[in-house]
Each structure stands twice: as structure tokens, then as C-alpha cells.
């Protein structure tokens, strides 16, 4: 099997190990008259080869490459639209090597910046490795084109794992860490926009003993940012109404619900930036300030879904009522600007039946007087 040359982000050894599914034998090398450029597409950013006379693209030669390695590389990169070419690279000692180079399918911009490994690893390394884990978990199970289309969402799911590392205080709850849980067996489950993970585990109990091994399933999803727009001067909030499929599948006769504007936190995006974006996209609002509210799991017994909740201060008027949403995301949204007191009557009546919105309104009830006094 010929040697293969990898460049750019794949020069990060932990990432290459995940993609290949093993630790390969590699030697440093470079390709003359080319540069590794950031392609500018997606998060984490990827790289492509740019023809650049007099430049050099640093990389690694995989000296023990196998057909399986090529299959895994192709799957990770989402195909080789530019093909695999035999090219000559040189080792750091100047020794020439004829190798195969798998070219990236995404063409860089003409002004694409040069790729530099160290700052990329510092900014994107953990997320890139997490994204690779998500992608390669589908290798041999899901179609390559389907996985390539899902890549932004797989990256967002990996980003949720990074955000989870922030943790939360444990002044009342115990300080039992992840090291007290043993994942005995990971069983294959559904791999798509959502992921159903089946596993067997055991854990250290409160009395210090180890539990028996037992099976569970988890719905692996994303982090979401939720924002409740509030005008402290007029004491009004904005709620969005839209059809939700969970209510429909449950058999609810009125499957539209009232919610705060919300959306998935994209890979590498802060929850705050997501909240501001969703306020613009779903409600057409530009917020003048954000206040953190709750950071909480939706239903930790079976899903990883996590909410970053914010209060968004803004001016609200009757003109903010109406229809909104992005057509390309099949959003059909109606905005309602109502008084805070009206919103609380809807909580009491049960018409507001989405728990995060009810919790956010109750948070506002606790802080409302202060916010109005400061406005």
C-alpha cells in the first residue's frame, strides 16, 4: 500500500488517531509550491491545499497506510471531489517520497488565510476531536453523504460536550465525579440528527458500594439558548408561538405552544451569541442587554439536552406582533407581545405548558421590581 500524506488539521496527532481509528506511524514532511489554507467553511475550520509557488505545506506521511485508512479518511473528509493524486513530498531531511495525497473537497477562497497548527489546536483542537468522534461513530453505519450533510450538527453536539465541562456548583449535592461511573459496554443505537445511545454501566452508590451493572438509554442532543424578551418600561414580554412535533406525537389536540425564542448553540458559538441571534431570527428584535437566568437540564433522566436561559432587555410595541421565522428552516412563528401579568395568568391557567418558559417567567417575577427600577 502506498504511503499517504496528510496536512493541515490532520497534523494534530489526537485528531488523526480518531480519524484512522488507530495510532499510525508517521514522519514529518512537506509539499513544495503549496500551502495549507483555512477553507473558512464551518466550525471548527478545516483546511485545503492551495497552489502557492515557493511556499510549502507541512504535513505528515503515514508510512503504514492501509485501505481502511483511506476509507476512513474519505469518510471524515466527506469525499474526495478533487481525487487522490500521486505527488512528491520531501521529508525534513530533504529525502523525496512519492505518496498519495487525498485532496479536500472544499475549494478555498482566493484570499484564504494560511493554516498555522499551534493556534488552531489551541482554539479548536478539543472541538475538532469531539466532532471527529461524532463523525467516525457513523463510519460503516451511515451513508457518507448523509454524514457530511449533518456535519454542522455533529459539531454542535461535540460543542455541547465542551460546554458541559463548565459544570455547576455542588454545595448541597455530593461531589461524586465522573470517575465514580464505569461505562461497562456501549451498545449501538440510532445515529442521526439526534443520537440514541444505549449502554450498560455501574456506579459508586451513596453508601460507598458499587452498584450492579444495568442497562440504560440516553437521547443525546444539543445545548440550546433561550431568551425571554422583556421591556421593563412597559412591563411587557414577547412570546413566540409555533407548532412543536413532540406535542403532536403525544396526541395533544392543540400542538402549537408558547415559548421564548430559542435555538441550538452552534459549534464554537457562545450561548450569549446564540441568544442574540435567535432574538433577531425568530422575533426580529435587537436586544440592548442580556441577563443570565437559568442554566439547566431539560430532563436529565434520559436526555443530554441543556438550556442556557437569558432575559433580553429591549423595547417592545404592538409593531413587534406578527409572523416571523426562517423559511429555509421551515419555521412558522407568530409573535405575541403581552403584559407580564397576562403572561403569569397563562402560567396559572396552564396555557403556557412549556416548562422553560414558565421557569423563566417565574425568574422574572423574582427580579422584575429591580429591573424596572434600574430601567
C-alpha positions, 0 to 999 in steps of 0.5 A: 500500500502506498504511503499517504500524506496528510496536512493541515488539521490532520497534523494534530496527532489526537485528531488523526488517531480518531480519524484512522481509528488507530495510532499510525506511524508517521514522519514529518514532511512537506509539499513544495509550491503549496500551502495549507489554507483555512477553507473558512467553511464551518466550525471548527475550520478545516483546511485545503491545499492551495497552489502557492509557488515557493511556499510549502505545506507541512504535513505528515506521511503515514508510512503504514497506510492501509485501505481502511485508512483511506476509507476512513479518511474519505469518510471524515473528509466527506469525499474526495471531489478533487481525487487522490493524486500521486505527488512528491513530498520531501521529508525534513531531511530533504529525502523525496517520497512519492505518496498519495495525497487525498485532496479536500473537497472544499475549494478555498477562497482566493484570499484564504488565510494560511493554516498555522497548527499551534493556534488552531489546536489551541482554539479548536483542537478539543472541538475538532476531536469531539466532532471527529468522534461524532463523525467516525461513530457513523463510519460503516453505519451511515451513508457518507453523504448523509454524514457530511450533510449533518456535519454542522450538527455533529459539531454542535453536539461535540460543542455541547460536550465542551460546554458541559465541562463548565459544570455547576456548583455542588454545595448541597449535592455530593461531589461524586465525579465522573470517575465514580461511573464505569461505562461497562459496554456501549451498545449501538443505537440510532445515529442521526440528527439526534443520537440514541445511545444505549449502554450498560454501566455501574456506579459508586452508590451513596453508601460507598458500594458499587452498584450492579451493572444495568442497562440504560438509554440516553437521547443525546442532543444539543445545548440550546439558548433561550431568551425571554424578551422583556421591556421593563418600561412597559412591563411587557414580554414577547412570546413566540408561538409555533407548532412543536412535533413532540406535542403532536406525537403525544396526541395533544389536540392543540400542538402549537405552544408558547415559548421564548425564542430559542435555538441550538448553540452552534459549534464554537458559538457562545450561548450569549451569541446564540441568544442574540441571534435567535432574538433577531431570527425568530422575533426580529428584535435587537436586544440592548442587554442580556441577563443570565437566568437559568442554566439547566437540564431539560430532563436529565433522566434520559436526555443530554439536552441543556438550556442556557436561559437569558432575559433580553432587555429591549423595547417592545410595541404592538409593531413587534406582533406578527409572523416571523421565522426562517423559511429555509428552516421551515419555521412558522412563528407568530409573535405575541407581545403581552403584559407580564401579568397576562403572561403569569395568568397563562402560567396559572391557567396552564396555557403556557405548558412549556416548562422553560418558559414558565421557569423563566417567567417565574425568574422574572417575577423574582427580579422584575421590581429591580429591573424596572427600577434600574430601567 
